[in-house]
Amino acid sequence: MGVVSKGAKCNVDACENDGARSLNTGKVENAGLKVNSKGKKTILCKDHYKEWKKESKDDRDLERARFSKF
Ligand SMILES: [Zn+2]
């Protein structure tokens, strides 16, 4: 995950915002976002990155709960 260089656009279907973050395409699709990225990396704009964070929050909470048992 990294910051996207200037000029890259969000890869979510029908979104034309400037890209803010680059994420693993599979992770983005798992969160229910529809992307048109062909590569392993998907670029998200600020808004879709927020949305992705929200959608993937449950998974991370689960992971944290699992870790805290040890
Ligand atoms: Zn977007």
N, CA, C, O and the ligand as a Tripos MOL2 file, in Angstrom:
@<TRIPOS>MOLECULE
protein
  281   279    71     0     0
PROTEIN
NO_CHARGES

@<TRIPOS>ATOM
      1 N           0.8420   -1.1960    0.0000 N.3       1 MET1
      2 CA          0.0000    0.0000    0.0000 C.3       1 MET1
      3 C           0.8730    1.2390    0.0000 C.2       1 MET1
      4 O           1.7780    1.3740    0.8230 O.2       1 MET1
      5 N           0.5960    2.1420   -0.9250 N.am      2 GLY2
      6 CA          1.4010    3.3480   -0.9680 C.3       2 GLY2
      7 C           0.6260    4.5250   -1.4990 C.2       2 GLY2
      8 O          -0.5120    4.3940   -1.9490 O.2       2 GLY2
      9 N           1.2390    5.6420   -1.4420 N.am      3 VAL3
     10 CA          0.6040    6.8430   -1.9750 C.3       3 VAL3
     11 C           0.7870    6.8570   -3.4870 C.2       3 VAL3
     12 O           1.8620    6.5370   -3.9960 O.2       3 VAL3
     13 N          -0.2550    7.2230   -4.1860 N.am      4 VAL4
     14 CA         -0.2470    7.1860   -5.6460 C.3       4 VAL4
     15 C           0.3760    8.4450   -6.2220 C.2       4 VAL4
     16 O           0.1630    9.5450   -5.7120 O.2       4 VAL4
     17 N           1.1330    8.2790   -7.2680 N.am      5 SER5
     18 CA          1.7430    9.4400   -7.9090 C.3       5 SER5
     19 C           0.6800   10.2910   -8.5900 C.2       5 SER5
     20 O          -0.3930    9.8000   -8.9410 O.2       5 SER5
     21 N           0.9820   11.5380   -8.7690 N.am      6 LYS6
     22 CA          0.0150   12.4920   -9.3370 C.3       6 LYS6
     23 C          -0.4540   12.0570  -10.7200 C.2       6 LYS6
     24 O           0.3170   11.5240  -11.5180 O.2       6 LYS6
     25 N          -1.7400   12.2980  -10.9850 N.am      7 GLY7
     26 CA         -2.2590   12.0230  -12.3150 C.3       7 GLY7
     27 C          -3.0050   10.7130  -12.4270 C.2       7 GLY7
     28 O          -3.7790   10.5220  -13.3650 O.2       7 GLY7
     29 N          -2.7850    9.7850  -11.4680 N.am      8 ALA8
     30 CA         -3.4840    8.5070  -11.5150 C.3       8 ALA8
     31 C          -4.9240    8.6840  -11.0520 C.2       8 ALA8
     32 O          -5.2030    9.4450  -10.1250 O.2       8 ALA8
     33 N          -5.8250    7.9770  -11.7050 N.am      9 LYS9
     34 CA         -7.2430    8.0980  -11.3670 C.3       9 LYS9
     35 C          -7.7100    6.8800  -10.5750 C.2       9 LYS9
     36 O          -7.1240    5.8000  -10.6410 O.2       9 LYS9
     37 N          -8.7850    7.0990   -9.8270 N.am     10 CYS10
     38 CA         -9.4160    6.0270   -9.0580 C.3      10 CYS10
     39 C          -9.8700    4.9110   -9.9990 C.2      10 CYS10
     40 O         -10.4080    5.1780  -11.0730 O.2      10 CYS10
     41 N          -9.6530    3.6720   -9.5910 N.am     11 ASN11
     42 CA         -9.9930    2.5200  -10.4360 C.3      11 ASN11
     43 C         -11.4060    1.9930  -10.2050 C.2      11 ASN11
     44 O         -11.8220    1.0360  -10.8570 O.2      11 ASN11
     45 N         -12.1450    2.6040   -9.2880 N.am     12 VAL12
     46 CA        -13.5140    2.1470   -9.0510 C.3      12 VAL12
     47 C         -14.3830    2.5290  -10.2410 C.2      12 VAL12
     48 O         -14.2760    3.6250  -10.7890 O.2      12 VAL12
     49 N         -15.2430    1.5970  -10.6220 N.am     13 ASP13
     50 CA        -16.1330    1.7770  -11.7640 C.3      13 ASP13
     51 C         -16.8600    3.1120  -11.7020 C.2      13 ASP13
     52 O         -17.4630    3.4420  -10.6810 O.2      13 ASP13
     53 N         -16.8110    3.8680  -12.7640 N.am     14 ALA14
     54 CA        -17.5530    5.1170  -12.9170 C.3      14 ALA14
     55 C         -17.0580    6.2390  -12.0070 C.2      14 ALA14
     56 O         -17.7170    7.2740  -11.9120 O.2      14 ALA14
     57 N         -15.9350    6.0700  -11.3460 N.am     15 CYS15
     58 CA        -15.3750    7.1270  -10.5080 C.3      15 CYS15
     59 C         -14.2410    7.8180  -11.2580 C.2      15 CYS15
     60 O         -13.3750    7.1540  -11.8280 O.2      15 CYS15
     61 N         -14.2460    9.1390  -11.2580 N.am     16 GLU16
     62 CA        -13.2310    9.8720  -12.0120 C.3      16 GLU16
     63 C         -12.3600   10.7270  -11.1070 C.2      16 GLU16
     64 O         -11.6630   11.6190  -11.5890 O.2      16 GLU16
     65 N         -12.3860   10.4740   -9.8150 N.am     17 ASN17
     66 CA        -11.5750   11.2490   -8.8810 C.3      17 ASN17
     67 C         -10.0970   10.8860   -9.0000 C.2      17 ASN17
     68 O          -9.7410    9.8270   -9.5170 O.2      17 ASN17
     69 N          -9.2650   11.7700   -8.5210 N.am     18 ASP18
     70 CA         -7.8330   11.4870   -8.5020 C.3      18 ASP18
     71 C          -7.5280   10.4030   -7.4900 C.2      18 ASP18
     72 O          -8.1480   10.3430   -6.4280 O.2      18 ASP18
     73 N          -6.5830    9.5520   -7.8130 N.am     19 GLY19
     74 CA         -6.2070    8.4750   -6.9160 C.3      19 GLY19
     75 C          -5.4700    8.9870   -5.6970 C.2      19 GLY19
     76 O          -4.7030    9.9450   -5.7810 O.2      19 GLY19
     77 N          -5.7050    8.3450   -4.5610 N.am     20 ALA20
     78 CA         -5.0300    8.7350   -3.3310 C.3      20 ALA20
     79 C          -4.2060    7.5790   -2.7770 C.2      20 ALA20
     80 O          -3.1190    7.7820   -2.2360 O.2      20 ALA20
     81 N          -4.7320    6.3710   -2.9180 N.am     21 ARG21
     82 CA         -4.0650    5.1950   -2.3590 C.3      21 ARG21
     83 C          -4.0450    4.0570   -3.3580 C.2      21 ARG21
     84 O          -4.9310    3.9340   -4.2040 O.2      21 ARG21
     85 N          -3.0200    3.2280   -3.2490 N.am     22 SER22
     86 CA         -2.9350    2.0380   -4.0680 C.3      22 SER22
     87 C          -3.0440    0.8150   -3.1700 C.2      22 SER22
     88 O          -2.3060    0.6850   -2.1930 O.2      22 SER22
     89 N          -3.9730   -0.0870   -3.5070 N.am     23 LEU23
     90 CA         -4.2280   -1.2540   -2.6700 C.3      23 LEU23
     91 C          -4.2500   -2.5180   -3.5120 C.2      23 LEU23
     92 O          -4.3780   -2.4610   -4.7350 O.2      23 LEU23
     93 N          -4.1250   -3.6490   -2.8510 N.am     24 ASN24
     94 CA         -4.2590   -4.9340   -3.5090 C.3      24 ASN24
     95 C          -5.6710   -5.0760   -4.0840 C.2      24 ASN24
     96 O          -6.6550   -4.8910   -3.3690 O.2      24 ASN24
     97 N          -5.7680   -5.4040   -5.3720 N.am     25 THR25
     98 CA         -7.0730   -5.4710   -6.0340 C.3      25 THR25
     99 C          -8.0150   -6.4590   -5.3450 C.2      25 THR25
    100 O          -9.2030   -6.1770   -5.1890 O.2      25 THR25
    101 N          -7.4960   -7.5990   -4.9380 N.am     26 GLY26
    102 CA         -8.3300   -8.5980   -4.2760 C.3      26 GLY26
    103 C          -8.9550   -8.0670   -2.9980 C.2      26 GLY26
    104 O         -10.1230   -8.3320   -2.7150 O.2      26 GLY26
    105 N          -8.1810   -7.3200   -2.2280 N.am     27 LYS27
    106 CA         -8.6870   -6.7660   -0.9750 C.3      27 LYS27
    107 C          -9.8220   -5.7930   -1.2310 C.2      27 LYS27
    108 O         -10.8060   -5.7480   -0.4940 O.2      27 LYS27
    109 N          -9.6630   -5.0130   -2.2940 N.am     28 VAL28
    110 CA        -10.6920   -4.0250   -2.6260 C.3      28 VAL28
    111 C         -11.9690   -4.7280   -3.0630 C.2      28 VAL28
    112 O         -13.0680   -4.3310   -2.6750 O.2      28 VAL28
    113 N         -11.8210   -5.7760   -3.8740 N.am     29 GLU29
    114 CA        -12.9930   -6.5060   -4.3460 C.3      29 GLU29
    115 C         -13.6780   -7.2380   -3.1970 C.2      29 GLU29
    116 O         -14.9030   -7.3530   -3.1680 O.2      29 GLU29
    117 N         -12.8920   -7.7250   -2.2620 N.am     30 ASN30
    118 CA        -13.4740   -8.4030   -1.0950 C.3      30 ASN30
    119 C         -14.3460   -7.4670   -0.2700 C.2      30 ASN30
    120 O         -15.2850   -7.9040    0.3950 O.2      30 ASN30
    121 N         -14.0330   -6.1970   -0.3180 N.am     31 ALA31
    122 CA        -14.8110   -5.2100    0.4330 C.3      31 ALA31
    123 C         -16.0690   -4.8020   -0.3240 C.2      31 ALA31
    124 O         -16.8570   -3.9940    0.1660 O.2      31 ALA31
    125 N         -16.2580   -5.3620   -1.5210 N.am     32 GLY32
    126 CA        -17.4830   -5.1060   -2.2580 C.3      32 GLY32
    127 C         -17.4010   -3.9460   -3.2280 C.2      32 GLY32
    128 O         -18.4130   -3.5400   -3.7970 O.2      32 GLY32
    129 N         -16.2020   -3.4050   -3.4220 N.am     33 LEU33
    130 CA        -16.0550   -2.2920   -4.3660 C.3      33 LEU33
    131 C         -15.8020   -2.8560   -5.7630 C.2      33 LEU33
    132 O         -15.0380   -3.8040   -5.9420 O.2      33 LEU33
    133 N         -16.4620   -2.2500   -6.7400 N.am     34 LYS34
    134 CA        -16.3330   -2.7040   -8.1170 C.3      34 LYS34
    135 C         -15.2100   -1.9300   -8.7890 C.2      34 LYS34
    136 O         -15.2980   -0.7110   -8.9370 O.2      34 LYS34
    137 N         -14.1710   -2.6160   -9.1900 N.am     35 VAL35
    138 CA        -13.0370   -1.9270   -9.7990 C.3      35 VAL35
    139 C         -12.8200   -2.3920  -11.2310 C.2      35 VAL35
    140 O         -13.1800   -3.5080  -11.6030 O.2      35 VAL35
    141 N         -12.2250   -1.5130  -12.0210 N.am     36 ASN36
    142 CA        -11.9150   -1.8830  -13.3990 C.3      36 ASN36
    143 C         -10.4110   -2.0310  -13.5850 C.2      36 ASN36
    144 O          -9.8990   -1.8970  -14.6960 O.2      36 ASN36
    145 N          -9.7100   -2.3070  -12.5010 N.am     37 SER37
    146 CA         -8.2670   -2.4670  -12.5630 C.3      37 SER37
    147 C          -7.9190   -3.8280  -13.1370 C.2      37 SER37
    148 O          -8.5430   -4.8340  -12.7990 O.2      37 SER37
    149 N          -6.9210   -3.8550  -14.0050 N.am     38 LYS38
    150 CA         -6.5120   -5.1290  -14.5980 C.3      38 LYS38
    151 C          -5.3420   -5.7390  -13.8300 C.2      38 LYS38
    152 O          -5.0900   -6.9410  -13.9150 O.2      38 LYS38
    153 N          -4.6430   -4.9080  -13.0920 N.am     39 GLY39
    154 CA         -3.4510   -5.3870  -12.4040 C.3      39 GLY39
    155 C          -3.7390   -5.8740  -10.9930 C.2      39 GLY39
    156 O          -4.8910   -5.9690  -10.5690 O.2      39 GLY39
    157 N          -2.6610   -6.1790  -10.2760 N.am     40 LYS40
    158 CA         -2.8010   -6.6320   -8.8910 C.3      40 LYS40
    159 C          -3.0930   -5.4690   -7.9620 C.2      40 LYS40
    160 O          -3.6050   -5.6510   -6.8580 O.2      40 LYS40
    161 N          -2.7620   -4.2760   -8.4210 N.am     41 LYS41
    162 CA         -2.9760   -3.0870   -7.5960 C.3      41 LYS41
    163 C          -4.1620   -2.2920   -8.1130 C.2      41 LYS41
    164 O          -4.3760   -2.1630   -9.3190 O.2      41 LYS41
    165 N          -4.9180   -1.7680   -7.1780 N.am     42 THR42
    166 CA         -6.0410   -0.9110   -7.5180 C.3      42 THR42
    167 C          -5.8310    0.4520   -6.8830 C.2      42 THR42
    168 O          -5.4220    0.5560   -5.7270 O.2      42 THR42
    169 N          -6.1110    1.4790   -7.6390 N.am     43 ILE43
    170 CA         -5.9770    2.8370   -7.1190 C.3      43 ILE43
    171 C          -7.3350    3.3310   -6.6420 C.2      43 ILE43
    172 O          -8.3390    3.2230   -7.3460 O.2      43 ILE43
    173 N          -7.3420    3.8710   -5.4410 N.am     44 LEU44
    174 CA         -8.5880    4.4130   -4.8840 C.3      44 LEU44
    175 C          -8.4350    5.8980   -4.6010 C.2      44 LEU44
    176 O          -7.3660    6.3640   -4.2060 O.2      44 LEU44
    177 N          -9.5260    6.6370   -4.8080 N.am     45 CYS45
    178 CA         -9.5410    8.0410   -4.4160 C.3      45 CYS45
    179 C          -9.7790    8.1140   -2.9060 C.2      45 CYS45
    180 O         -10.0220    7.0930   -2.2620 O.2      45 CYS45
    181 N          -9.7100    9.3070   -2.3550 N.am     46 LYS46
    182 CA         -9.8940    9.4850   -0.9100 C.3      46 LYS46
    183 C         -11.2210    8.9020   -0.4440 C.2      46 LYS46
    184 O         -11.2790    8.1900    0.5590 O.2      46 LYS46
    185 N         -12.2880    9.2090   -1.1810 N.am     47 ASP47
    186 CA        -13.6210    8.7780   -0.7880 C.3      47 ASP47
    187 C         -13.7510    7.2590   -0.7990 C.2      47 ASP47
    188 O         -14.2900    6.6630    0.1340 O.2      47 ASP47
    189 N         -13.2520    6.6450   -1.8640 N.am     48 HIS48
    190 CA        -13.3760    5.1950   -1.9560 C.3      48 HIS48
    191 C         -12.4300    4.4950   -0.9910 C.2      48 HIS48
    192 O         -12.7100    3.3870   -0.5340 O.2      48 HIS48
    193 N         -11.3220    5.1370   -0.6830 N.am     49 TYR49
    194 CA        -10.4200    4.5780    0.3200 C.3      49 TYR49
    195 C         -11.1030    4.5430    1.6810 C.2      49 TYR49
    196 O         -10.9880    3.5710    2.4280 O.2      49 TYR49
    197 N         -11.8250    5.6350    1.9900 N.am     50 LYS50
    198 CA        -12.5870    5.6910    3.2400 C.3      50 LYS50
    199 C         -13.6440    4.5940    3.2600 C.2      50 LYS50
    200 O         -13.8390    3.9040    4.2610 O.2      50 LYS50
    201 N         -14.3170    4.4570    2.1200 N.am     51 GLU51
    202 CA        -15.3590    3.4480    2.0130 C.3      51 GLU51
    203 C         -14.7530    2.0550    2.2030 C.2      51 GLU51
    204 O         -15.3150    1.2110    2.9010 O.2      51 GLU51
    205 N         -13.6210    1.8350    1.5820 N.am     52 TRP52
    206 CA        -12.9570    0.5430    1.6920 C.3      52 TRP52
    207 C         -12.5640    0.2550    3.1430 C.2      52 TRP52
    208 O         -12.7250   -0.8630    3.6320 O.2      52 TRP52
    209 N         -12.0470    1.2770    3.8180 N.am     53 LYS53
    210 CA        -11.6450    1.1230    5.2140 C.3      53 LYS53
    211 C         -12.8340    0.7210    6.0800 C.2      53 LYS53
    212 O         -12.7360   -0.1260    6.9680 O.2      53 LYS53
    213 N         -13.9740    1.3710    5.7790 N.am     54 LYS54
    214 CA        -15.1940    1.0760    6.5280 C.3      54 LYS54
    215 C         -15.6240   -0.3700    6.2910 C.2      54 LYS54
    216 O         -15.9560   -1.1000    7.2250 O.2      54 LYS54
    217 N         -15.6080   -0.7680    5.0050 N.am     55 GLU55
    218 CA        -16.0840   -2.0930    4.6370 C.3      55 GLU55
    219 C         -15.1780   -3.1950    5.1800 C.2      55 GLU55
    220 O         -15.6430   -4.2890    5.4980 O.2      55 GLU55
    221 N         -13.8900   -2.8990    5.2830 N.am     56 SER56
    222 CA        -12.9540   -3.9510    5.6920 C.3      56 SER56
    223 C         -12.6910   -3.9080    7.1970 C.2      56 SER56
    224 O         -11.8550   -4.6520    7.7100 O.2      56 SER56
    225 N         -13.4050   -3.0370    7.8930 N.am     57 LYS57
    226 CA        -13.1800   -2.8700    9.3250 C.3      57 LYS57
    227 C         -13.5000   -4.1420   10.1080 C.2      57 LYS57
    228 O         -12.7890   -4.5100   11.0430 O.2      57 LYS57
    229 N         -14.5870   -4.8060    9.7050 N.am     58 ASP58
    230 CA        -15.0070   -6.0190   10.4070 C.3      58 ASP58
    231 C         -13.9060   -7.0710   10.4090 C.2      58 ASP58
    232 O         -13.6450   -7.7110   11.4280 O.2      58 ASP58
    233 N         -13.2690   -7.2400    9.2670 N.am     59 ASP59
    234 CA        -12.2040   -8.2200    9.1670 C.3      59 ASP59
    235 C         -11.0810   -7.9160   10.1370 C.2      59 ASP59
    236 O         -10.5530   -8.7990   10.8120 O.2      59 ASP59
    237 N         -10.7290   -6.6260   10.1870 N.am     60 ARG60
    238 CA         -9.5950   -6.2660   11.0340 C.3      60 ARG60
    239 C          -9.9330   -6.4020   12.5100 C.2      60 ARG60
    240 O          -9.0880   -6.7860   13.3180 O.2      60 ARG60
    241 N         -11.1790   -6.0820   12.8540 N.am     61 ASP61
    242 CA        -11.6020   -6.2620   14.2440 C.3      61 ASP61
    243 C         -11.5160   -7.7290   14.6330 C.2      61 ASP61
    244 O         -11.1100   -8.0730   15.7430 O.2      61 ASP61
    245 N         -11.9030   -8.5740   13.7070 N.am     62 LEU62
    246 CA        -11.8500  -10.0120   13.9410 C.3      62 LEU62
    247 C         -10.4120  -10.4600   14.1790 C.2      62 LEU62
    248 O         -10.1240  -11.2360   15.0910 O.2      62 LEU62
    249 N          -9.5260   -9.9530   13.3400 N.am     63 GLU63
    250 CA         -8.1210  -10.3110   13.4740 C.3      63 GLU63
    251 C          -7.5760   -9.8660   14.8210 C.2      63 GLU63
    252 O          -6.8430  -10.5950   15.4890 O.2      63 GLU63
    253 N          -7.9500   -8.6570   15.2020 N.am     64 ARG64
    254 CA         -7.4680   -8.1190   16.4700 C.3      64 ARG64
    255 C          -7.9700   -8.9810   17.6230 C.2      64 ARG64
    256 O          -7.2310   -9.2730   18.5640 O.2      64 ARG64
    257 N          -9.2390   -9.3840   17.5370 N.am     65 ALA65
    258 CA         -9.8210  -10.2000   18.5970 C.3      65 ALA65
    259 C          -9.0810  -11.5310   18.6920 C.2      65 ALA65
    260 O          -8.8390  -12.0470   19.7830 O.2      65 ALA65
    261 N          -8.7300  -12.0720   17.5360 N.am     66 ARG66
    262 CA         -8.0250  -13.3350   17.5140 C.3      66 ARG66
    263 C          -6.6410  -13.1790   18.1600 C.2      66 ARG66
    264 O          -6.2110  -14.0190   18.9500 O.2      66 ARG66
    265 N          -5.9680  -12.1020   17.8120 N.am     67 PHE67
    266 CA         -4.6180  -11.9010   18.3340 C.3      67 PHE67
    267 C          -4.6060  -11.6800   19.8330 C.2      67 PHE67
    268 O          -3.6880  -12.1130   20.5300 O.2      67 PHE67
    269 N          -5.6340  -11.0010   20.3230 N.am     68 SER68
    270 CA         -5.6270  -10.6270   21.7230 C.3      68 SER68
    271 C          -5.7810  -11.8410   22.6430 C.2      68 SER68
    272 O          -5.5420  -11.7490   23.8470 O.2      68 SER68
    273 N          -6.1810  -12.9720   22.0710 N.am     69 LYS69
    274 CA         -6.3260  -14.1740   22.8950 C.3      69 LYS69
    275 C          -4.9770  -14.7720   23.3030 C.2      69 LYS69
    276 O          -4.8770  -15.5130   24.2810 O.2      69 LYS69
    277 N          -3.9400  -14.4290   22.5260 N.am     70 PHE70
    278 CA         -2.6410  -15.0160   22.8300 C.3      70 PHE70
    279 C          -1.7800  -14.1620   23.7410 C.2      70 PHE70
    280 O          -0.6590  -14.5490   24.0720 O.2      70 PHE70
    281 ZN        -13.1590    6.7020   -6.3630 Zn       71 ZN71
@<TRIPOS>BOND
     1     1     2 1
     2     2     3 1
     3     3     4 2
     4     3     5 am
     5     5     6 1
     6     6     7 1
     7     7     8 2
     8     7     9 am
     9     9    10 1
    10    10    11 1
    11    11    12 2
    12    11    13 am
    13    13    14 1
    14    14    15 1
    15    15    16 2
    16    15    17 am
    17    17    18 1
    18    18    19 1
    19    19    20 2
    20    19    21 am
    21    21    22 1
    22    22    23 1
    23    23    24 2
    24    23    25 am
    25    25    26 1
    26    26    27 1
    27    27    28 2
    28    27    29 am
    29    29    30 1
    30    30    31 1
    31    31    32 2
    32    31    33 am
    33    33    34 1
    34    34    35 1
    35    35    36 2
    36    35    37 am
    37    37    38 1
    38    38    39 1
    39    39    40 2
    40    39    41 am
    41    41    42 1
    42    42    43 1
    43    43    44 2
    44    43    45 am
    45    45    46 1
    46    46    47 1
    47    47    48 2
    48    47    49 am
    49    49    50 1
    50    50    51 1
    51    51    52 2
    52    51    53 am
    53    53    54 1
    54    54    55 1
    55    55    56 2
    56    55    57 am
    57    57    58 1
    58    58    59 1
    59    59    60 2
    60    59    61 am
    61    61    62 1
    62    62    63 1
    63    63    64 2
    64    63    65 am
    65    65    66 1
    66    66    67 1
    67    67    68 2
    68    67    69 am
    69    69    70 1
    70    70    71 1
    71    71    72 2
    72    71    73 am
    73    73    74 1
    74    74    75 1
    75    75    76 2
    76    75    77 am
    77    77    78 1
    78    78    79 1
    79    79    80 2
    80    79    81 am
    81    81    82 1
    82    82    83 1
    83    83    84 2
    84    83    85 am
    85    85    86 1
    86    86    87 1
    87    87    88 2
    88    87    89 am
    89    89    90 1
    90    90    91 1
    91    91    92 2
    92    91    93 am
    93    93    94 1
    94    94    95 1
    95    95    96 2
    96    95    97 am
    97    97    98 1
    98    98    99 1
    99    99   100 2
   100    99   101 am
   101   101   102 1
   102   102   103 1
   103   103   104 2
   104   103   105 am
   105   105   106 1
   106   106   107 1
   107   107   108 2
   108   107   109 am
   109   109   110 1
   110   110   111 1
   111   111   112 2
   112   111   113 am
   113   113   114 1
   114   114   115 1
   115   115   116 2
   116   115   117 am
   117   117   118 1
   118   118   119 1
   119   119   120 2
   120   119   121 am
   121   121   122 1
   122   122   123 1
   123   123   124 2
   124   123   125 am
   125   125   126 1
   126   126   127 1
   127   127   128 2
   128   127   129 am
   129   129   130 1
   130   130   131 1
   131   131   132 2
   132   131   133 am
   133   133   134 1
   134   134   135 1
   135   135   136 2
   136   135   137 am
   137   137   138 1
   138   138   139 1
   139   139   140 2
   140   139   141 am
   141   141   142 1
   142   142   143 1
   143   143   144 2
   144   143   145 am
   145   145   146 1
   146   146   147 1
   147   147   148 2
   148   147   149 am
   149   149   150 1
   150   150   151 1
   151   151   152 2
   152   151   153 am
   153   153   154 1
   154   154   155 1
   155   155   156 2
   156   155   157 am
   157   157   158 1
   158   158   159 1
   159   159   160 2
   160   159   161 am
   161   161   162 1
   162   162   163 1
   163   163   164 2
   164   163   165 am
   165   165   166 1
   166   166   167 1
   167   167   168 2
   168   167   169 am
   169   169   170 1
   170   170   171 1
   171   171   172 2
   172   171   173 am
   173   173   174 1
   174   174   175 1
   175   175   176 2
   176   175   177 am
   177   177   178 1
   178   178   179 1
   179   179   180 2
   180   179   181 am
   181   181   182 1
   182   182   183 1
   183   183   184 2
   184   183   185 am
   185   185   186 1
   186   186   187 1
   187   187   188 2
   188   187   189 am
   189   189   190 1
   190   190   191 1
   191   191   192 2
   192   191   193 am
   193   193   194 1
   194   194   195 1
   195   195   196 2
   196   195   197 am
   197   197   198 1
   198   198   199 1
   199   199   200 2
   200   199   201 am
   201   201   202 1
   202   202   203 1
   203   203   204 2
   204   203   205 am
   205   205   206 1
   206   206   207 1
   207   207   208 2
   208   207   209 am
   209   209   210 1
   210   210   211 1
   211   211   212 2
   212   211   213 am
   213   213   214 1
   214   214   215 1
   215   215   216 2
   216   215   217 am
   217   217   218 1
   218   218   219 1
   219   219   220 2
   220   219   221 am
   221   221   222 1
   222   222   223 1
   223   223   224 2
   224   223   225 am
   225   225   226 1
   226   226   227 1
   227   227   228 2
   228   227   229 am
   229   229   230 1
   230   230   231 1
   231   231   232 2
   232   231   233 am
   233   233   234 1
   234   234   235 1
   235   235   236 2
   236   235   237 am
   237   237   238 1
   238   238   239 1
   239   239   240 2
   240   239   241 am
   241   241   242 1
   242   242   243 1
   243   243   244 2
   244   243   245 am
   245   245   246 1
   246   246   247 1
   247   247   248 2
   248   247   249 am
   249   249   250 1
   250   250   251 1
   251   251   252 2
   252   251   253 am
   253   253   254 1
   254   254   255 1
   255   255   256 2
   256   255   257 am
   257   257   258 1
   258   258   259 1
   259   259   260 2
   260   259   261 am
   261   261   262 1
   262   262   263 1
   263   263   264 2
   264   263   265 am
   265   265   266 1
   266   266   267 1
   267   267   268 2
   268   267   269 am
   269   269   270 1
   270   270   271 1
   271   271   272 2
   272   271   273 am
   273   273   274 1
   274   274   275 1
   275   275   276 2
   276   275   277 am
   277   277   278 1
   278   278   279 1
   279   279   280 2
@<TRIPOS>SUBSTRUCTURE
     1 MET1         2 RESIDUE 1 A MET
     2 GLY2         6 RESIDUE 1 A GLY
     3 VAL3        10 RESIDUE 1 A VAL
     4 VAL4        14 RESIDUE 1 A VAL
     5 SER5        18 RESIDUE 1 A SER
     6 LYS6        22 RESIDUE 1 A LYS
     7 GLY7        26 RESIDUE 1 A GLY
     8 ALA8        30 RESIDUE 1 A ALA
     9 LYS9        34 RESIDUE 1 A LYS
    10 CYS10       38 RESIDUE 1 A CYS
    11 ASN11       42 RESIDUE 1 A ASN
    12 VAL12       46 RESIDUE 1 A VAL
    13 ASP13       50 RESIDUE 1 A ASP
    14 ALA14       54 RESIDUE 1 A ALA
    15 CYS15       58 RESIDUE 1 A CYS
    16 GLU16       62 RESIDUE 1 A GLU
    17 ASN17       66 RESIDUE 1 A ASN
    18 ASP18       70 RESIDUE 1 A ASP
    19 GLY19       74 RESIDUE 1 A GLY
    20 ALA20       78 RESIDUE 1 A ALA
    21 ARG21       82 RESIDUE 1 A ARG
    22 SER22       86 RESIDUE 1 A SER
    23 LEU23       90 RESIDUE 1 A LEU
    24 ASN24       94 RESIDUE 1 A ASN
    25 THR25       98 RESIDUE 1 A THR
    26 GLY26      102 RESIDUE 1 A GLY
    27 LYS27      106 RESIDUE 1 A LYS
    28 VAL28      110 RESIDUE 1 A VAL
    29 GLU29      114 RESIDUE 1 A GLU
    30 ASN30      118 RESIDUE 1 A ASN
    31 ALA31      122 RESIDUE 1 A ALA
    32 GLY32      126 RESIDUE 1 A GLY
    33 LEU33      130 RESIDUE 1 A LEU
    34 LYS34      134 RESIDUE 1 A LYS
    35 VAL35      138 RESIDUE 1 A VAL
    36 ASN36      142 RESIDUE 1 A ASN
    37 SER37      146 RESIDUE 1 A SER
    38 LYS38      150 RESIDUE 1 A LYS
    39 GLY39      154 RESIDUE 1 A GLY
    40 LYS40      158 RESIDUE 1 A LYS
    41 LYS41      162 RESIDUE 1 A LYS
    42 THR42      166 RESIDUE 1 A THR
    43 ILE43      170 RESIDUE 1 A ILE
    44 LEU44      174 RESIDUE 1 A LEU
    45 CYS45      178 RESIDUE 1 A CYS
    46 LYS46      182 RESIDUE 1 A LYS
    47 ASP47      186 RESIDUE 1 A ASP
    48 HIS48      190 RESIDUE 1 A HIS
    49 TYR49      194 RESIDUE 1 A TYR
    50 LYS50      198 RESIDUE 1 A LYS
    51 GLU51      202 RESIDUE 1 A GLU
    52 TRP52      206 RESIDUE 1 A TRP
    53 LYS53      210 RESIDUE 1 A LYS
    54 LYS54      214 RESIDUE 1 A LYS
    55 GLU55      218 RESIDUE 1 A GLU
    56 SER56      222 RESIDUE 1 A SER
    57 LYS57      226 RESIDUE 1 A LYS
    58 ASP58      230 RESIDUE 1 A ASP
    59 ASP59      234 RESIDUE 1 A ASP
    60 ARG60      238 RESIDUE 1 A ARG
    61 ASP61      242 RESIDUE 1 A ASP
    62 LEU62      246 RESIDUE 1 A LEU
    63 GLU63      250 RESIDUE 1 A GLU
    64 ARG64      254 RESIDUE 1 A ARG
    65 ALA65      258 RESIDUE 1 A ALA
    66 ARG66      262 RESIDUE 1 A ARG
    67 PHE67      266 RESIDUE 1 A PHE
    68 SER68      270 RESIDUE 1 A SER
    69 LYS69      274 RESIDUE 1 A LYS
    70 PHE70      278 RESIDUE 1 A PHE
    71 ZN71       281 GROUP 0 **** ****
